[in-house]
Amino acid sequence: MGAIIVFGAGGRVGRAAVEEARRRGHHVTAVVRTPAGHRGLEAAGVRLLAGDVTDADAVAAFAAGRDAAVMAAYDPGARPEVFFPAAARALLDGLGRARVGRLVAVGLSAALETSDGTPLMDTPGFPREYRAFAAGHAAGTDVWRACAGGPDWVVVSPAGDFDPTGARTGGYGLSGADTAARVSHGDFAIALLDEIDAPRHHRTHVGVVGA
């Protein structure tokens, strides 16, 4: 049993991570921007807090005493090339001050490499309208890659995309970028929590597919 903080707990991935953490007996702190819209989390026995993942002081205060953190936050009102690097810097600073040893972040398949080593977002045919968001997301990971210190981190993403109606099967696999691959939110959360309970990957980005 451990203590885990989930930033962005109000989204589908964040909620699934909270549920999986509780299923495993962890104490969970859920951080969202507006708690009034997420009282269901509080009713599930989770400590619910209002916070901004780009605020390093708030990250440090909320994460004190926690063993690990999940980063699943996104601000649709912010520019991705600004939000994701800012969140990455705040997490490095805040989690470092709070002495949190493990960070598992939700990534995008667009930043995964295809079989020839090319990031999916740089391959022919990748939708141009999505590239700016993908590049902004990847820029956050670059902040962690450039830092020698801070928590032990890993970025986990679907190898392709989520199956929004998929059920939790209890299993998953690992893969490079595969646009046809799908994974349910429940199985993806298993992968996130496995990287906390028994870390297998360090300072890298891995893709997950459904079992």
N, C-alpha and C positions, 0 to 999 in steps of 0.2 A: 504494500500500500504506500502511495506517495501523495504529494501535493502538486497539482498541475494547474497552470493558468492558461486559459484559452483566450487569445485576443481575436475579436471578430466572431464571438460565439453565437451571434444572432443569425448568421447565414446558414445555408444547408450543410456545408462542410463543418462549420464551427459547431453547430448543434449535434451533428453526428459524432464529432470528436468528444464533446461533452458527454453524450450518452455512452460511448464506448469506454471513456475513462471511468465513469460511474459504475458501469458494468463490471469493471475490473477492481472496484473498491477504492479508487483514488478519491482524494478530496479535491474538489474542483472549484476554481474561481473563474467565473465567466465575465469577460470585459466586453461591453458593447457601447455604442455611442449614446443610445437612448433606451434606458432600461424599461421605460413605460411600455414599450412595444414588445418586450420579451419576458414578461412576468411568468410565462410558462417554465422558463429555465429555473427561476427562483423556486417555483412550486416543486420542482424535481429535486430539491435538496442541494442546490448549487448556490454558492455565494455570488450574487450578481452585482457588478459595479459599472458605473459610467466612466469611460476613459477614452483617451486618444492615444493610439499606439505610436504616434509620431512625437509624443511628449516624453522625453527620457526620464524626467523626474517622476511622472506618473507611473511609467513602466517600473522604475526602481521601487517605488512605494508599494504598488500592487503585487509585485513579484517577490517581495521579501518573504523568506521562509518557504518558497516553492522550490521543488526539485527540477521541474522542467516546464517549458512553455511551448504552446502551439500558436503559430502565427497564421490566422485565416482571415485577417481583416482586409477590407478594401473600402475606399471612400470614392463613391461614384461622382462626387462633386469636385474631386481634385484631379489634376493632371497626373497620369500614371508615372511619367518620367520624374515627377516631383514627389509624389506620395510614396512610392515603393522604396526609393533610396533613403528618404527621410525616415520611414519606418525602420528600415534596416539599421540606420545609424542609431536611432533611439533605442532599439532593442539591444544592440551591441553595448551601448553605454548603460542603459538601465538594468539589463539582466546581469551585466558584469558587476555593477554595484550591489545588486541583490544576491550575487553569488549563485545564480542559477546555472547549473552545469550543462543543460541540454536544451537546444532549440530545434523544433521541427516545424518547418515552414511549408505552406501549401504553394505549389508552383503551377506553371502552365506547361502543357505538352509542347507548345510552340517553341520553348527554349531547349527542349530535349534534342539530342542529335539523332539524325537518321543513320542508316547503316553505313553511309560513306563519311560520317563525321560532320555533316552540315546541320546546323540548327534548323529545325523544321520551319521556322519563320523566314529563313533565308532561301528556301527551296522554291523552284518555279511553281507557280500555281497557288502559293499561299495567299489568302485574301489580303489585299493591300490595306483594307479598312481596319483590319485587326492588328496590323504590324506595330503601330505606335504603342498600343496597349501592351503587346507582348514584349516589345523592347523595353518599355518602362518597368515591367515586371522583372525582366532579366537584369536590369540595372540595379535593382535591389539586391539580387544575388551577387552581383559583382562587388558590391560594398562588403559583403561578408567574405568573399574570396580574397579581397585585398587586405583583410585584417588578420594578422597572425594570432591575436589573442581573442578574448571573448569566449562565449559559450561554444561548446561543441555543437555544430549545426549540420542539418541536412535539409535539402529541399525535396519534397515528395509531390509528384503531380500525377494525374492520369496520363497514361501513355498516349491516349487519344482524347477521350472526353468522358463525362459522367453519363451514366444511364439514369435519368431522373426518376424512372419508375421501377428501377431494379431493386430487388430484395437483398437483404444481407444474407450471404451464403456462408460466411465464416472463413472464407479463404480468398487468396489473391495471388497474382504472380508479378514478376518484374519484367520490364521491357524497355527498349529504347522507343523513340517516337514511332507511333503506329496509329495513323488517323482512323483506322477502322476499329480500334480497340475501345472497349467500354468497361466501366467499373461502377458499381453502385456506391452511393454515399456511405452506406454502412460498411461495406468491405474496404473502402478507401480509409475510413476511420480506423479500421483494424490495423492497416499498414502504418498509419500515423502513430498509434499507440504502441505498436511493436517497436518502432524506432525510439520510443522512450523507455519501455520496459526492458528491452534487450537490443540495444543499438547495434546495427550491422553496417551502417554507412556513415561516413564522416566527411564533412566539408565537400559535398558533392550533390548532384541532382539525380534522382532516380524516378523512373516511371512505373506506374502500377496498372495492371490489367485485372479484370475480373477472373475468378476461378472457372 
